[in-house]
């Protein structure tokens, strides 16, 4: 799946005017930037793996509920990767 479609689907969902998901948008944005810097591309699978790693490591200061919300957003609002 092209990274443009993944980012577009996430951006569309997270750019809601009521800022209900502002924290989640910031976290997902940080992960996307990190993946782009490291790999030059982003897949929903890569975002999911980073979120799971952060949940499991417990090293992130963000409350686990926020990370779970991020995971639900990515899983629910991005197309499947096609190889």
N, C-alpha and C positions, 0 to 999 in steps of 0.2 A: 504494500500500500504506500503510495507516495506520501512523503512527509507533509506536503501541502494540505492534503485532505485530512490528515490527522490533526494538524494544527488548526485548520479551518473549523472542523467539527468542535474541537475543544474551545476555541476562541468564541465561536458563536454561542455556545452554551454558557460560558463563564463571563461573557461581557454583558450580563443582564443589568439593566439600569438600577435595580434596587440594591446592588452590591451584596446580595445575600451570600455569595460565595467568594468574597474578596480574599479571604485567607487562603482558601483552596486554590483560587486562581494564582495567587502569588507563589504558592508551593509548587504547583504544576509548572508555572512559568520558569521557576528556578531549575526544576528538573529538566525541562526542555532545553534551556540554555546550557546546562551542564552536559547533556547528551550531545548537543550540537557541537560544543567545543571539543568534546572527547572523540566523537565518532563522525562528525560532519553530517549526521542524519538522525532522525527520530522515528521510532516506531511505537505503536501503542504497547507492544510487548515490552519494549525497553523501559517505558514509563512505568508500567505495572511492576516490573522487576525491581526498579529503584524504590518504588513505594513499599513493596513487600519487604525489601531489605531494611528500609528505615523503620518500618513497624516492628520487625523482628529484632533489630539491633537495640532499639530503645535509646539510642544515642541522641536522637533528635529531641530538642526541647519542646517541639510541638506536641500538643495533646494527641494521643493515639486516635481519638474520635475524628479529629480533623484529617489525619492521614487516611483513615478508613473512608471518610467522605470523598477524599481525593480519588481513592481507588475505585469507589462506586461510580464517580463521575467519568473516569477514564474508561472503565469497563462498559458503562452504559451509553456513552456518547461518542465513541470512536468506532470506525469500521474495523473489521478484522483485517489483520495483515494477510496479504496474499503473496505467496512466493512464486 
